[in-house]
Amino acid sequence: MTRHDKQLNVRMAHETVDELKKAALDNRRSLTAQLNTIVEEWLKQNQKSAKA
């Protein structure tokens, strides 16, 4: 199966990554899924704010 999602490499502080990994574990998600959820929610919130 071919993946069509774009890959993105980022640098983050170790502490930030550790917190993200913990949140992902708590939410039963992979780190990638956790990051996608955070970014998607942020984008939705910003779109709502821009319309107001």
N, C-alpha and C positions, 0 to 999 in steps of 0.2 A: 504494500500500500504506500503510495507516494504522499508525503506531507506537503501541504501547500502553505502552511504557516511560515511567516518570515522569522528567521532567527535573529536574535539581538544579543550581543555580548556587552555586559556592563561591569563596571567596577564599583564595589561598595565596601564600606568598612566592615571588618569581621564581625563587629558587634551587631550591625544591622542585619547581616546575613544570618547570624545566630538567632536573632529575634524573629526573622521571617521563617526560618526553619521550624522554630518552636510553634509559631502560629499555624504553619502548614500542618504540622503534626496534630495540633489541637483540633484543627478543622478537617482532619483526615484527607488532606490534599497533598499532592506533590508540591515541591517548591515552585515549579513552573505554573501550576494551576493556581496556587496562592497569589503569585505575582499578577497573573492575568486577571483574577478576581479583583484585586486591589486597584489595578489600573482601569479596568472596565467600570467599576463603581465610581472612581474619581472622575472619569470622563463623563459619565451620566450626570453626576452632581454638577460639574462645570457647565454642561449643556443647559441644565435647569437654571443655574445662576445667570447664565448669559441671556436667557429668554426673559428673565424677570426684570 
